[in-house]
Structures are given as C-alpha cells and as structure tokens.
Amino acid sequence: MTDLYEHGKGPATPADVISATTATTVGTSPVERTEAGETLEPEHELLTINMGPHHPATHGVLRLLVSLEGEYVVDLKPIMGYVHTGIEKNCEQKSYWKAIPFVERMDYLSYFFNMQAFCGAVEQMLELEIPPRAKYLRTIFLELNRLHSHLFWLGTTALDLGAISMLWYALRERDSILDLFEMATGQRMHTRYFQVGGVFEDIPAGFEQKLRKFLKDMPNRVSQYEALLDRNEIFLQRTKNIGIVPRERLLELGVTGPLLRASGEPWDLRKVSPYLAYGDVEFKVPVGTVGDGYDRYRVRMAEMRESVKIIEQCIDGLPEGPWIADDRKIVLPPRHELGTSMEALIHHFKLVTEGFRVPPGEIYYPIESPRGELGCFILADGSAKPARVHFRDPSFVNLQALRDMCVGGYIADLIQNLGMLDPILGGVDR
C-alpha cells in the first residue's frame, strides 16, 4: 500500500524501503530553553509582527500574527476571512443544478474535486448510478487536476525558496494539462464538466492521443524536477528536519492528505473507501517517515507519478457506452433533440429554470483532494434547492498545523512551512 524512499538518496523506485531518519536540531529555540528550565526574556522583548494579509509569500490573502524573539518564532496565529465569498450560502439560494459553478471556485486549483464532492453527494441522495464510462472519465480528470495542483504547488514553493527556474518548468506542464481541459470541456479553468448523473459530454476526437503523449512525457518531467532539487544543497537545508510535526499530533488536529502521509500515516480515501474507478486501478500510497518539509515534497512528487499510472489504466480500460445517466427528470436531454422534440425542450427548460427535486435527508460525501479530505455535507428538504451546504475543506483544517510547524523555528522557515502546507485561501474563506 505504500511507496517508499529514503532521505537524501534521490528519486525513489517502487521497491525502495523507507528507513526511519532521526531529526536533528540545529541551535536552541526559546521554547526549548524554557523547557530546559531557563527563562525567556521579559515579554516586552518579544516583537509581534503582522505578516500579510498581502505578503507575496502567503499563497493567498492570509494574515499571520507572529511573535518573535530575535529570529525565533515564539507564537503564531493565522487570521482568515479576507476573501470570504459566502459560496456555501450562495449554493443554498440556487437550485442543485445551478450550484455547481459556485462550488468550483472554492479551492480554485482543485475545481474538478469540488464538483465531484458536490455531484457525488447529490447522486447518493438521489440513489442515481452514473454510467461506467462517466466514472472513468471523472477519474481521469480528477487525476489530471491533482497533477495540475501539485505542479502549481511545486513551482510556487520552490520560488519561495529562491529556485525561480522551477516555476517555469512546472507551469510548462501545467499549461499542457490546461490545454487538455480546454480541448475536452471548452474551458481551461472552472469547466462545469461534471454534471449530476455523469459528465457534460464525451471526450472529443484526438483527446486520447494528446493525453497519451502527455502521460508519456510527464514521468520524465518529474525526473527533471527531482534532478534540479534533490541534490540542491540550499533546498535540502531549507527542507530537511524543518517543520516536523508528529503523526499523533496531526491526527489530533484532523490533518489529512500529503501532510499526514509525509509523517508515515498511509491514509488515502481512494484506497480506504474507493469511489469512481479507483477500485479498478492499481496505485500506491506514498508515505514518509520524518514528517519534515523534505518528506512533504517527496510525497507529492511520488503522488504525481502515481497519478500518471492511474490515468494510463483508466484510458486503457475506458468503457464504451453513455457518459451520463438516462434520467430526463435530472439530466439535460441531448442537444440534438431540442430542435425536434417538444418534450425534450420542455425538460430542458424546466431543469435549467427550476432544477430537480432531491428527497429529504442529509449526507456527507468525502473524497481525496490534492490537499486531503474534501467532504460535502448536504441537507435536503425535498425542494429543488439545498437547505444547507457545507464543505470540509482540507486547507482550512490543515492550517491548524502551521503553528506546530513554526513555533521554535526560524522566521525564515515559516515561509517554507507555509509553502509545504499548500493552503488555498479560497477554500479556507468559503
């Protein structure tokens, strides 16, 4: 179930086995000196600064209230709410059909995952089974979106540490993924491709060929990224044994995703509770041992390789047949029928204007996003609008770990820790 590697020995192979590494501490932090029985300087000697809410290295509009003793972080408090959009409340004022474009814009780097969480929850409440081809197509686009998100994380985090060239390499491959999205959906971002019942339309001619070319190139590109960073002394010193949080503490905080797996916990909802086509494909769950910045980097790099394998298996085994369920009360009729069938035109008009009704009840539907567990809770009252919509966004939950990662370390390491956290403030302030 795990794909393992060893600190400092370069790219991993599936046969590699992680050996536990012992974290070393450089210097002595104020917190450590307090525990050793020594006293801190008087409180007035501490410096409190506001980092943000528009600091260029905060990966979004985030404010950090940081208390410093010299260069050491003594305390840290994240302050959010600067980009709050009320997306959940907006969804409650729209029909289920019209809420999909809203949820896409929370975690704006993981829009396919937002759609899957919402559509999957509605489909379970309707007891609507989507066709096998739609399951495979959704899985393909979810894993492409995971690659897209991890690439943007890699480029921006490396940029925070001074490796500006990595940003251009990562954006090169990200742009290829956006080209695939545009080819299949007509949009590069916020595609509204997932519909309740399946996907909006089938993949076009030539898409498979272009996708296979990308899948052939991508593993080599990941190797290039590793060649630039794995033996870069500055990168290694800035990430190894920095920001370590024990696995038990991460579990207490509810942290999921690459941050948890980097500490050695192989929790992945695609394995634990398979959905879509994940039960039909083979892939491994990369884990680390130390739980430092380097482990977080290595886990995400290995996840990109696994995503390529998942997509290859899905495109090889892509079933024939419809890409959306045949239920005219829920699904839009085929476009070609609108000019010849009055019944199809009426169904189309009623679905777009009024939407469909969902039986009363409630559900929580979780999936594995690039940042961890993304869950959608819906309370239905029998109308065409949800009575309550709430998302468990992993960026919001994982942000709790930032204080544990930073207190006792240097302020310079705070930027690296925040980058390795990979928060998306659109998901935090939803």
C-alpha positions as CSV (number, residue, x, y, z in Angstrom):
1,M,0.0,0.0,0.0
2,T,3.0,2.3,0.4
3,D,5.6,3.7,-2.0
4,L,8.7,4.4,0.0
5,Y,12.0,6.3,-0.3
6,E,15.0,7.2,1.9
7,H,16.0,10.7,2.8
8,G,18.7,12.1,0.6
9,K,19.1,9.3,-1.9
10,G,17.3,10.9,-4.8
11,P,14.3,9.6,-6.8
12,A,12.6,6.6,-5.4
13,T,11.6,3.3,-7.1
14,P,8.6,1.3,-6.0
15,A,10.9,-1.3,-4.4
16,D,12.6,1.3,-2.2
17,V,12.0,1.0,1.6
18,I,11.9,3.9,3.9
19,S,14.4,3.8,6.7
20,A,13.5,5.9,9.7
21,T,15.6,9.0,10.0
22,T,16.3,10.8,13.2
23,A,15.6,14.5,13.1
24,T,18.4,16.7,14.3
25,T,18.0,20.1,15.9
26,V,20.2,23.0,14.9
27,G,20.6,25.6,17.6
28,T,18.3,26.0,20.6
29,S,14.9,27.7,20.3
30,P,13.3,29.8,23.0
31,V,10.7,27.1,23.6
32,E,13.4,24.5,24.2
33,R,15.2,26.8,26.6
34,T,12.1,27.3,28.6
35,E,11.6,23.5,28.8
36,A,15.2,23.2,30.0
37,G,14.4,25.4,33.0
38,E,15.8,28.7,31.6
39,T,13.6,31.7,31.4
40,L,12.6,33.8,28.4
41,E,13.4,37.4,28.1
42,P,10.7,39.7,29.5
43,E,7.6,39.9,27.5
44,H,8.3,43.4,26.3
45,E,11.4,42.0,24.5
46,L,9.2,40.0,22.1
47,L,8.4,41.5,18.7
48,T,4.9,40.9,17.3
49,I,4.5,41.5,13.6
50,N,1.7,41.1,11.0
51,M,2.7,39.0,8.1
52,G,0.1,39.7,5.4
53,P,-2.6,39.9,4.5
54,H,-0.9,40.8,1.3
55,H,2.5,39.3,1.8
56,P,3.8,37.9,-1.5
57,A,4.8,34.5,0.0
58,T,1.5,33.7,1.7
59,H,-0.1,31.7,-1.1
60,G,-3.3,33.8,-0.8
61,V,-4.8,36.6,1.3
62,L,-3.8,35.2,4.7
63,R,-2.7,37.2,7.8
64,L,-0.3,35.7,10.3
65,L,0.1,37.3,13.7
66,V,3.7,36.3,14.6
67,S,5.5,36.8,17.9
68,L,9.3,36.7,17.6
69,E,12.3,36.6,19.9
70,G,15.1,37.6,17.6
71,E,14.7,35.3,14.6
72,Y,12.8,32.6,16.5
73,V,9.0,32.2,16.2
74,V,7.6,32.1,19.8
75,D,3.9,32.1,18.8
76,L,1.8,32.3,15.6
77,K,-1.9,32.8,14.9
78,P,-3.4,32.5,11.4
79,I,-6.2,35.1,10.8
80,M,-8.6,34.4,7.9
81,G,-11.6,35.9,6.3
82,Y,-10.1,38.4,3.9
83,V,-11.5,36.7,0.7
84,H,-14.7,35.3,2.2
85,T,-17.3,34.9,-0.6
86,G,-20.2,33.1,1.0
87,I,-20.1,30.3,-1.5
88,E,-21.9,27.8,0.8
89,K,-24.8,30.3,1.4
90,N,-25.0,31.1,-2.3
91,C,-25.4,27.4,-3.0
92,E,-28.4,27.4,-0.6
93,Q,-30.1,30.1,-2.7
94,K,-29.6,28.2,-6.0
95,S,-31.0,25.0,-7.4
96,Y,-28.8,21.9,-7.2
97,W,-28.2,22.3,-11.0
98,K,-27.0,25.9,-10.7
99,A,-24.9,25.4,-7.6
100,I,-22.1,23.5,-9.5
101,P,-20.3,26.6,-10.8
102,F,-20.2,28.1,-7.3
103,V,-18.5,25.1,-5.6
104,E,-15.8,25.0,-8.3
105,R,-14.5,28.4,-7.2
106,M,-13.7,27.5,-3.6
107,D,-10.4,25.6,-4.0
108,Y,-9.7,27.2,-7.4
109,L,-6.8,24.8,-8.1
110,S,-9.0,21.7,-7.5
111,Y,-12.2,22.6,-9.3
112,F,-12.8,19.1,-10.5
113,F,-12.6,17.8,-6.9
114,N,-15.1,20.4,-5.7
115,M,-17.5,19.3,-8.5
116,Q,-17.1,15.6,-7.6
117,A,-17.7,16.2,-3.9
118,F,-20.9,18.1,-4.6
119,C,-22.2,16.0,-7.5
120,G,-21.3,12.7,-5.7
121,A,-23.3,13.8,-2.6
122,V,-26.4,14.7,-4.7
123,E,-26.2,11.5,-6.7
124,Q,-26.1,9.4,-3.5
125,M,-29.1,11.3,-2.2
126,L,-30.9,10.6,-5.4
127,E,-29.7,7.0,-5.5
128,L,-28.5,7.7,-9.0
129,E,-25.9,5.4,-10.5
130,I,-23.7,7.1,-13.1
131,P,-22.5,5.1,-16.1
132,P,-19.2,3.2,-16.0
133,R,-17.7,5.5,-18.8
134,A,-18.6,8.6,-16.7
135,K,-16.8,7.1,-13.7
136,Y,-13.6,6.5,-15.7
137,L,-13.8,10.0,-17.3
138,R,-14.2,11.6,-13.9
139,T,-11.3,9.7,-12.5
140,I,-9.1,10.8,-15.5
141,F,-9.9,14.5,-15.0
142,L,-9.6,14.3,-11.2
143,E,-6.0,12.9,-11.5
144,L,-5.1,15.4,-14.2
145,N,-6.4,18.1,-11.8
146,R,-4.2,16.5,-9.0
147,L,-1.2,16.9,-11.3
148,H,-2.2,20.4,-12.1
149,S,-2.5,21.3,-8.4
150,H,0.8,19.7,-7.4
151,L,2.6,21.3,-10.2
152,F,1.5,24.8,-9.2
153,W,2.4,23.9,-5.6
154,L,5.9,22.8,-6.7
155,G,6.6,25.9,-8.7
156,T,5.4,28.4,-6.1
157,T,7.0,26.7,-3.2
158,A,10.4,26.4,-5.0
159,L,10.0,30.1,-5.9
160,D,9.6,30.9,-2.2
161,L,12.9,29.3,-1.5
162,G,14.7,31.1,-4.4
163,A,14.5,28.4,-7.1
164,I,12.7,30.6,-9.7
165,S,13.5,28.4,-12.6
166,M,11.4,25.6,-11.2
167,L,8.3,27.8,-11.5
168,W,8.7,28.0,-15.3
169,Y,9.2,24.2,-15.6
170,A,6.2,23.4,-13.5
171,L,4.0,25.9,-15.4
172,R,5.0,24.4,-18.7
173,E,3.5,21.0,-17.8
174,R,0.5,22.7,-16.0
175,D,-0.2,24.5,-19.3
176,S,-0.3,21.2,-21.1
177,I,-2.9,20.0,-18.7
178,L,-5.0,23.1,-19.1
179,D,-4.8,22.5,-22.9
180,L,-6.4,19.1,-22.3
181,F,-9.1,20.6,-20.1
182,E,-9.9,23.2,-22.8
183,M,-10.0,20.5,-25.5
184,A,-12.5,18.4,-23.7
185,T,-14.6,21.0,-21.9
186,G,-14.1,24.3,-23.7
187,Q,-12.6,25.9,-20.6
188,R,-9.2,25.9,-19.1
189,M,-10.5,26.5,-15.6
190,H,-13.9,26.2,-13.9
191,T,-15.2,23.9,-16.6
192,R,-18.5,22.8,-15.1
193,Y,-17.7,19.5,-16.8
194,F,-19.1,17.2,-14.1
195,Q,-22.9,17.1,-14.0
196,V,-25.3,15.3,-11.6
197,G,-25.5,11.9,-13.4
198,G,-22.2,11.9,-15.2
199,V,-20.2,14.4,-17.4
200,F,-21.4,17.1,-19.7
201,E,-20.2,15.4,-22.9
202,D,-17.8,12.7,-24.1
203,I,-14.1,13.4,-24.8
204,P,-13.6,14.7,-28.4
205,A,-11.7,13.0,-31.2
206,G,-7.9,13.4,-30.8
207,F,-8.1,13.8,-27.0
208,E,-6.9,10.3,-26.2
209,Q,-3.9,10.7,-28.5
210,K,-2.9,14.1,-26.9
211,L,-3.4,12.7,-23.4
212,R,-1.2,9.7,-24.1
213,K,1.5,11.9,-25.4
214,F,1.4,14.0,-22.1
215,L,1.4,10.8,-20.0
216,K,4.5,9.6,-21.9
217,D,6.4,12.8,-21.2
218,M,5.3,13.5,-17.6
219,P,7.4,10.9,-15.7
220,N,10.5,12.3,-17.5
221,R,9.5,15.8,-16.5
222,V,9.1,14.8,-12.8
223,S,12.6,13.3,-13.0
224,Q,13.9,16.7,-14.3
225,Y,12.3,18.4,-11.3
226,E,14.0,16.0,-8.9
227,A,17.3,16.4,-10.7
228,L,17.0,20.2,-10.0
229,L,16.0,19.9,-6.3
230,D,17.0,16.6,-4.8
231,R,20.7,17.4,-4.7
232,N,20.4,21.2,-4.3
233,E,22.2,21.9,-1.1
234,I,20.1,25.1,-0.4
235,F,16.8,23.3,-1.0
236,L,17.9,20.4,1.2
237,Q,19.0,22.6,4.1
238,R,15.7,24.6,3.9
239,T,13.5,21.5,4.0
240,K,15.2,18.6,5.9
241,N,14.3,18.4,9.5
242,I,12.3,21.6,9.3
243,G,8.7,21.9,10.4
244,I,8.4,18.4,11.9
245,V,5.0,17.6,13.5
246,P,4.5,14.1,15.0
247,R,1.9,11.8,13.3
248,E,-0.1,11.7,16.5
249,R,-0.4,15.4,16.7
250,L,-1.5,15.6,13.0
251,L,-4.2,13.0,13.7
252,E,-5.4,15.1,16.8
253,L,-5.7,18.1,14.5
254,G,-7.6,16.2,11.8
255,V,-4.9,16.9,9.2
256,T,-5.1,14.7,6.1
257,G,-3.6,14.4,2.7
258,P,0.2,14.7,1.8
259,L,0.9,16.4,5.2
260,L,-0.4,13.4,7.1
261,R,1.1,10.8,4.7
262,A,4.5,12.5,5.0
263,S,4.5,11.6,8.7
264,G,4.1,7.9,7.9
265,E,0.3,7.5,8.1
266,P,-0.9,5.8,4.8
267,W,-4.4,7.3,4.9
268,D,-5.9,7.9,1.4
269,L,-9.6,7.8,0.8
270,R,-9.0,6.5,-2.7
271,K,-7.7,3.3,-1.0
272,V,-9.7,3.3,2.2
273,S,-13.1,3.9,0.6
274,P,-12.8,3.6,-3.2
275,Y,-15.1,5.7,-5.4
276,L,-15.5,6.2,-9.1
277,A,-12.9,4.0,-10.8
278,Y,-10.3,3.9,-8.0
279,G,-11.3,0.4,-7.0
280,D,-10.5,-0.9,-10.5
281,V,-6.9,0.5,-10.8
282,E,-3.6,-0.2,-9.1
283,F,-1.6,2.5,-7.4
284,K,0.4,3.0,-4.3
285,V,0.2,5.5,-1.5
286,P,3.5,7.3,-0.9
287,V,4.5,7.9,2.7
288,G,7.4,9.4,4.6
289,T,8.9,8.8,8.0
290,V,10.2,12.1,9.4
291,G,7.3,14.4,8.5
292,D,9.5,17.3,7.7
293,G,9.4,19.7,4.7
294,Y,11.5,17.3,2.6
295,D,9.1,14.4,3.2
296,R,6.2,16.6,2.2
297,Y,8.0,17.4,-1.0
298,R,8.9,13.8,-1.8
299,V,5.4,12.5,-1.1
300,R,3.9,14.9,-3.6
301,M,6.5,14.1,-6.2
302,A,5.7,10.4,-5.8
303,E,2.0,11.1,-6.0
304,M,2.4,12.7,-9.4
305,R,4.0,9.5,-10.7
306,E,1.1,7.5,-9.2
307,S,-1.5,9.9,-10.8
308,V,0.1,9.2,-14.2
309,K,-0.3,5.4,-13.6
310,I,-4.0,5.8,-12.7
311,I,-4.8,7.9,-15.8
312,E,-3.0,5.4,-18.0
313,Q,-5.0,2.5,-16.6
314,C,-8.3,4.5,-16.9
315,I,-7.7,5.4,-20.6
316,D,-6.7,1.8,-21.4
317,G,-9.8,0.4,-19.8
318,L,-12.2,3.2,-20.7
319,P,-15.6,1.5,-21.1
320,E,-17.9,2.2,-24.1
321,G,-21.4,3.4,-23.6
322,P,-23.1,6.6,-22.4
323,W,-21.3,9.2,-20.4
324,I,-24.3,10.4,-18.5
325,A,-27.3,8.7,-16.9
326,D,-30.6,8.4,-18.8
327,D,-32.9,10.2,-16.4
328,R,-34.8,13.0,-18.1
329,K,-36.0,14.3,-14.7
330,I,-32.5,15.0,-13.6
331,V,-30.2,15.1,-16.7
332,L,-30.4,17.6,-19.6
333,P,-31.7,16.0,-22.8
334,P,-29.3,15.6,-25.7
335,R,-28.8,18.8,-27.5
336,H,-29.7,17.4,-30.9
337,E,-33.2,16.6,-29.6
338,L,-34.1,20.2,-28.7
339,G,-34.9,21.1,-32.3
340,T,-37.1,18.2,-33.0
341,S,-38.8,17.1,-29.7
342,M,-41.1,19.4,-27.7
343,E,-40.8,17.0,-24.7
344,A,-37.0,17.4,-24.7
345,L,-37.4,21.2,-25.0
346,I,-39.8,21.3,-22.0
347,H,-37.5,19.1,-19.9
348,H,-34.5,21.3,-20.8
349,F,-36.4,24.5,-19.8
350,K,-37.7,23.1,-16.5
351,L,-34.3,21.7,-15.5
352,V,-32.4,25.0,-16.3
353,T,-35.0,27.3,-14.7
354,E,-36.4,25.2,-11.8
355,G,-33.9,22.4,-11.3
356,F,-34.8,18.9,-10.0
357,R,-36.0,17.9,-6.5
358,V,-34.0,15.9,-4.0
359,P,-35.8,13.7,-1.4
360,P,-35.5,15.0,2.2
361,G,-32.4,13.8,4.0
362,E,-28.8,14.6,4.7
363,I,-25.4,13.2,3.6
364,Y,-21.7,13.7,4.0
365,Y,-19.6,12.6,0.9
366,P,-15.8,12.7,1.3
367,I,-13.1,12.4,-1.4
368,E,-9.3,12.6,-1.6
369,S,-8.3,16.0,-3.0
370,P,-4.7,17.2,-3.6
371,R,-4.7,18.7,-0.1
372,G,-6.5,15.9,1.8
373,E,-10.1,15.0,2.7
374,L,-12.6,17.2,0.9
375,G,-16.1,16.5,2.1
376,C,-19.5,17.9,1.1
377,F,-22.4,17.9,3.5
378,I,-25.9,18.5,2.1
379,L,-29.2,18.8,4.0
380,A,-32.2,18.4,1.6
381,D,-35.7,19.4,2.4
382,G,-37.4,18.0,-0.7
383,S,-37.2,21.1,-2.7
384,A,-35.1,22.0,-5.7
385,K,-32.7,23.9,-3.5
386,P,-30.4,22.5,-0.7
387,A,-31.5,23.6,2.8
388,R,-27.8,23.5,3.9
389,V,-24.5,23.1,2.1
390,H,-21.2,22.8,4.0
391,F,-17.8,21.7,2.8
392,R,-15.0,20.3,4.9
393,D,-12.1,22.0,3.1
394,P,-8.7,20.4,3.8
395,S,-6.9,23.8,3.6
396,F,-8.9,25.1,6.5
397,V,-8.3,22.0,8.7
398,N,-4.6,21.7,7.8
399,L,-3.9,25.3,8.6
400,Q,-4.2,24.4,12.3
401,A,-0.9,22.6,11.9
402,L,1.1,25.7,10.9
403,R,1.7,26.8,14.5
404,D,3.1,23.4,15.4
405,M,5.3,23.5,12.4
406,C,6.7,27.0,13.1
407,V,6.9,27.6,16.8
408,G,10.5,27.2,18.0
409,G,12.0,27.6,14.5
410,Y,13.4,30.5,12.5
411,I,11.1,33.0,10.8
412,A,12.8,32.2,7.5
413,D,11.5,28.6,7.9
414,L,8.0,30.0,8.3
415,I,7.7,30.7,4.6
416,Q,8.9,27.2,3.7
417,N,6.5,25.7,6.2
418,L,3.6,27.7,4.7
419,G,4.6,26.6,1.2
420,M,4.7,22.9,2.2
421,L,1.3,23.3,3.8
422,D,-0.1,24.2,0.4
423,P,-3.2,26.1,1.6
424,I,-5.7,27.6,-0.8
425,L,-7.4,30.5,0.8
426,G,-10.4,30.3,-1.5
427,G,-11.2,27.0,0.2
428,V,-10.5,28.4,3.7
429,D,-12.7,31.5,3.3
430,R,-15.6,30.0,1.5
